[in-house]
C-alpha cells in the first residue's frame, strides 16, 4: 500500500495522471517463473492521456518493486465531456 501511495503521488505531482484510484487487498493468481503464485496486491487505476503513456510507464517501472509490474491500457471510448476535458487539462501535454 505504501508503494502504491508513493507511485500515485509521484505521477499526479508530475502531471502524468489526473487521478489515481488505489484499490487495496486485490488477490492475484498468476504464473511466475513456472510457478502458480497467489498474492495480495494493490491495484492502481490511473487516468491519463495517450500522449503521456510513455512517460507514465517509465515512471511506474522506475518506482515499482516488481521486476515486471502490470501496466495495461484501457481506452476510453466514451465519457462525460467535462470529465474527459478535466483529464486533458490536468495532465501535462
C-alpha positions as CSV (number, residue, x, y, z in Angstrom):
1,X,0.0,0.0,0.0
2,X,2.8,2.4,0.8
3,X,4.4,1.8,-2.6
4,X,1.1,2.3,-4.3
5,X,0.6,5.6,-2.5
6,X,4.1,6.8,-3.4
7,X,3.6,5.9,-7.1
8,X,0.2,7.6,-7.2
9,X,1.5,10.8,-5.6
10,X,4.5,10.8,-7.9
11,X,2.5,10.5,-11.2
12,X,-0.1,13.1,-10.2
13,X,2.5,15.5,-8.9
14,X,4.5,15.1,-12.2
15,X,1.2,15.8,-14.1
16,X,1.4,12.3,-15.8
17,X,-2.0,11.5,-14.4
18,X,-5.1,13.4,-13.5
19,X,-6.2,10.9,-10.9
20,X,-5.2,7.6,-9.4
21,X,-7.6,5.2,-7.7
22,X,-6.0,2.9,-5.2
23,X,-7.8,-0.4,-4.8
24,X,-6.2,-2.3,-1.8
25,X,-6.5,-6.0,-1.0
26,X,-6.6,-7.4,-4.5
27,X,-6.0,-11.1,-4.6
28,X,-4.0,-12.1,-7.7
29,X,-3.4,-15.6,-9.0
30,X,-0.7,-15.7,-11.7
31,X,2.2,-17.7,-13.2
32,X,5.7,-16.5,-12.5
33,X,8.9,-18.4,-13.3
34,X,7.0,-21.6,-13.8
35,X,5.0,-21.5,-10.6
36,X,1.4,-20.5,-9.8
37,X,1.5,-17.7,-7.3
38,X,-1.2,-16.3,-5.1
39,X,-0.6,-12.8,-3.6
40,X,-2.3,-9.9,-2.1
41,X,-1.7,-6.8,-4.2
42,X,-2.8,-3.2,-4.6
43,X,-4.3,-2.1,-7.9
44,X,-3.8,1.4,-9.3
45,X,-6.3,2.8,-11.9
46,X,-4.6,5.8,-13.5
47,X,-6.5,8.3,-15.6
48,X,-4.2,9.9,-18.2
49,X,-3.9,10.8,-21.8
50,X,-2.5,8.7,-24.7
51,X,0.4,11.2,-25.1
52,X,1.5,10.8,-21.5
53,X,1.6,7.0,-21.6
54,X,5.3,6.5,-22.4
55,X,6.5,8.8,-19.5
56,X,3.9,7.3,-17.2
57,X,5.0,3.8,-17.9
58,X,8.7,4.7,-17.4
59,X,7.9,6.4,-14.1
60,X,5.8,3.5,-12.8
61,X,8.5,1.0,-13.7
62,X,11.2,3.1,-12.1
63,X,9.4,3.3,-8.8
64,X,7.8,-0.2,-8.7
65,X,9.4,-3.0,-6.8
66,X,8.2,-5.7,-9.2
67,X,10.5,-6.9,-12.0
68,X,7.5,-6.8,-14.4
69,X,4.8,-4.5,-12.9
70,X,1.4,-4.8,-14.5
71,X,0.9,-1.9,-17.0
72,X,-2.1,-2.2,-19.3
73,X,-4.1,0.4,-21.1
74,X,-7.9,0.5,-21.3
75,X,-9.0,3.0,-23.9
76,X,-11.8,5.4,-23.0
77,X,-14.3,5.3,-25.9
78,X,-16.9,7.4,-24.3
79,X,-17.3,9.6,-21.2
80,X,-18.6,12.9,-19.8
81,X,-17.2,15.7,-21.9
82,X,-16.4,17.7,-18.7
83,X,-14.6,14.7,-17.1
84,X,-12.5,14.0,-20.2
85,X,-11.7,17.7,-20.5
86,X,-10.6,17.7,-16.9
87,X,-8.2,14.8,-17.5
88,X,-6.7,16.5,-20.5
89,X,-6.3,19.8,-18.6
90,X,-4.8,18.0,-15.6
91,X,-2.1,16.1,-17.5
92,X,1.0,17.8,-18.9
93,X,0.8,17.8,-22.7
